[in-house]
Amino acid sequence: MTLGTLNIAFAVTQLYSKSQTVTEVPAGMTWLGNTFAIGSTGIVHGAVLMLALYLATWFALRETAAGRHVYAVGNHPEAARLAGIASQRVLLGVYVLAGVFYGIASLLSVRASAPATRTRATPRTSTPSRPSCWVEPACSAAGAWCWAR
């Protein structure tokens, strides 16, 4: 997503919601942010899920024929097609799986951004030209356009 697309999506969201803050989020959307205790240490459900997904993906890519097909298509789609691999089907499967992972990551982001308590007029974003708080983690991760504090 480019910064221009991000700003367009943000503007459309603000217009659609009439700039209202989300105050009630269903419990199912925040469950991944809840914790459980192992001894005196709190472990987040989402971290356990992401670790499990990482391990499952690693195993599938390394140890299964479907995983080898993904590597083959990624390295050279035409050669993979000539070797009898359905490149288009593999690509579709990878994109669908990526969409599922993005959906899970967005649920983690909903919990992490605390939508019921964040608004655009927080002390950290006092000027209208600064991005709102929920955008800052994405900016920091991408290294795109967050201002130094």
ZATINU-365842 format. One line per 10 residues: number of its first residue (from 1); their letters; for each residue x, y, z of N, C-alpha, C. Coordinates in steps of 0.05 Angstrom, whole numbers. Layout:
% residues N
NUM	a	X,Y,Z,X,Y,Z,X,Y,Z  ...
***
This chain:
% residues 149
1	mtlgtlniaf	17,-23,0,0,0,0,18,25,0  13,43,-18,28,68,-18,17,87,2  32,108,8,23,128,27,-2,143,16  -3,147,-10,-26,159,-22,-51,142,-18  -49,116,-22,-71,98,-18,-79,97,11  -60,98,29,-66,98,58,-82,123,65  -74,146,54,-89,171,60,-117,170,49  -120,159,25,-146,157,13,-164,138,30  -153,115,38,-169,96,54,-176,109,81  -157,124,93,-163,138,118,-185,159,115
11	avtqlysksq	-184,174,93,-204,194,88,-232,181,83  -233,160,68,-258,146,63,-270,135,89  -252,124,106,-261,114,132,-272,136,149  -259,159,149,-268,182,165,-295,192,155  -298,193,129,-324,202,117,-346,182,124  -340,156,121,-361,136,126,-369,135,155  -350,138,173,-357,136,202,-364,163,214  -364,184,197,-369,211,206,-350,219,229  -325,209,228,-303,214,247,-310,205,275  -327,186,278,-334,176,304,-314,154,313
21	tvtevpagmt	-308,153,339,-290,134,349,-305,108,355  -293,86,349,-305,60,355,-304,56,385  -327,52,398,-327,49,427,-333,21,436  -345,5,419,-351,-22,427,-341,-42,406  -323,-59,414,-312,-79,396,-320,-106,407  -331,-124,390,-339,-150,400,-316,-165,413  -322,-181,433,-301,-195,448,-285,-214,430  -298,-225,410,-284,-243,391,-262,-229,376  -264,-203,372,-243,-188,358,-219,-182,376  -222,-183,402,-201,-176,420,-190,-200,435
31	wlgntfaigs	-201,-224,430,-192,-248,445,-163,-254,441  -152,-249,417,-124,-255,412,-105,-238,429  -115,-216,439,-98,-198,456,-100,-205,485  -117,-224,493,-119,-232,521,-95,-249,528  -90,-251,554,-66,-266,563,-74,-289,581  -56,-308,583,-59,-330,602,-32,-332,617  -32,-343,640,-8,-343,657,5,-370,656  31,-369,654,49,-393,658,68,-384,680  62,-394,704,77,-385,727,69,-356,733  88,-338,734,81,-310,738,84,-293,713
41	tgivhgavlm	87,-307,690,90,-293,664,64,-294,648  55,-271,639,32,-269,622,39,-274,593  25,-292,580,30,-299,551,5,-290,536  9,-276,514,-13,-267,497,-21,-289,478  -48,-294,476,-58,-314,458,-48,-310,429  -48,-285,420,-40,-279,393,-11,-287,388  7,-283,407,35,-291,404,37,-321,400  22,-336,416,22,-365,413,12,-374,386  -10,-361,377,-22,-367,351,-2,-361,329  11,-338,330,30,-331,309,54,-350,309
51	lalylatwfa	63,-358,332,85,-377,333,77,-404,321  52,-413,328,42,-438,316,39,-436,286  29,-413,276,27,-409,247,54,-408,234  73,-396,247,101,-395,236,112,-424,234  109,-439,255,120,-466,254,106,-484,234  79,-481,232,64,-497,213,72,-489,184  75,-463,179,83,-454,152,112,-464,146  130,-462,165,157,-471,161,157,-501,154  142,-517,169,141,-545,164,129,-551,137  107,-538,130,93,-543,105,111,-535,81
61	lretaagrhv	125,-513,83,143,-505,61,167,-523,58  177,-533,81,202,-549,80,197,-578,75  175,-590,85,172,-619,86,150,-630,68  135,-613,54,113,-624,38,118,-618,8  105,-633,-8,107,-629,-37,95,-602,-45  73,-594,-31,60,-569,-37,80,-546,-31  95,-548,-9,114,-528,-2,136,-526,-23  145,-549,-33,166,-549,-54,155,-536,-79  129,-540,-84,117,-528,-108,117,-497,-105  112,-488,-80,112,-459,-75,140,-448,-81
71	yavgnhpeaa	161,-461,-71,188,-452,-77,194,-453,-107  185,-474,-121,190,-477,-149,176,-454,-165  151,-449,-158,137,-427,-172,149,-400,-166  158,-397,-141,171,-371,-133,197,-367,-147  212,-388,-152,238,-385,-165,236,-381,-195  218,-396,-208,216,-394,-237,189,-405,-245  168,-389,-247,141,-398,-253,139,-414,-279  153,-405,-299,151,-419,-325,164,-447,-324  187,-449,-311,200,-475,-307,183,-494,-290  170,-483,-270,152,-499,-253,128,-509,-270
81	rlagiasqrv	118,-492,-287,95,-500,-304,104,-522,-323  127,-519,-335,137,-540,-353,143,-566,-339  148,-565,-313,153,-589,-297,127,-602,-288  105,-590,-295,79,-603,-289,66,-591,-264  76,-570,-253,63,-557,-229,43,-537,-239  20,-538,-228,-1,-518,-235,5,-492,-222  21,-475,-236,31,-450,-224,9,-432,-216  -12,-429,-232,-34,-411,-225,-48,-420,-200  -52,-446,-197,-65,-457,-173,-48,-452,-148  -22,-456,-151,-3,-452,-128,-4,-422,-120
91	llgvyvlagv	-3,-404,-140,-4,-376,-134,-30,-368,-120  -52,-379,-130,-78,-373,-117,-78,-383,-88  -68,-407,-83,-67,-417,-56,-49,-400,-38  -27,-391,-48,-9,-374,-32,-23,-348,-26  -37,-336,-45,-50,-311,-40,-73,-314,-21  -88,-336,-22,-110,-341,-3,-98,-344,25  -78,-360,27,-65,-364,53,-54,-338,65  -42,-322,47,-32,-296,56,-55,-278,66  -78,-279,52,-101,-264,61,-111,-273,89  -110,-299,94,-118,-309,120,-99,-299,141
101	fygiasllsv	-73,-300,135,-53,-290,155,-56,-260,159  -62,-245,138,-66,-216,142,-91,-211,159  -111,-227,155,-135,-224,172,-129,-229,202  -114,-249,207,-106,-255,235,-89,-232,246  -70,-222,230,-54,-200,238,-70,-175,243  -91,-171,228,-108,-147,232,-124,-150,258  -132,-174,266,-145,-178,291,-125,-172,314  -100,-179,311,-80,-172,331,-76,-142,332  -77,-129,309,-74,-100,308,-98,-86,321  -122,-96,318,-145,-84,331,-142,-84,361
111	rasapatrtr	-132,-106,372,-128,-108,401,-105,-90,409  -84,-89,394,-61,-73,402,-66,-43,400  -83,-35,382,-88,-6,379,-109,5,398  -122,-13,413,-142,-4,433,-162,16,421  -178,8,402,-195,27,387,-215,42,405  -222,31,428,-242,44,445,-230,67,460  -203,69,461,-191,91,476,-175,110,459  -169,103,435,-153,121,418,-171,140,402  -163,164,401,-177,184,383,-156,199,368  -164,215,350,-145,231,334,-133,253,350
121	atprtstpsr	-146,262,371,-136,286,386,-122,278,412  -104,259,410,-88,252,434,-64,271,436  -52,273,459,-29,291,461,-6,285,442  -2,259,435,19,252,417,14,261,389  -10,267,382,-17,276,355,-32,302,356  -20,322,368,-34,347,372,-39,363,347  -23,360,327,-26,376,303,-42,359,282  -59,372,267,-76,357,248,-59,344,226  -35,353,220,-19,341,199,-6,315,207  -4,309,233,8,285,242,-11,261,239
131	pscwvepacs	-1,237,234,-19,214,232,-31,207,259  -54,195,259,-66,187,285,-51,164,297  -57,158,322,-42,138,337,-43,110,324  -66,103,313,-67,76,302,-51,73,276  -43,94,264,-26,93,240,3,90,248  11,101,271,39,102,278,53,75,279  41,54,291,55,28,290,61,18,262  42,23,244,46,14,216,68,31,204  69,56,210,90,74,199,117,65,210  119,60,235,144,52,247,154,26,235
141	aagawcwar	136,7,231,143,-18,219,153,-15,190  140,2,176,148,7,148,171,27,145  175,42,166,196,63,165,190,84,145  164,90,141,156,107,120,155,137,127  137,145,145,133,174,149,126,182,177  138,170,197,134,179,224,154,200,231  146,219,245,164,241,253,179,233,278  203,243,281,219,238,306,206,252,329  208,240,352,196,251,376,216,270,389
***
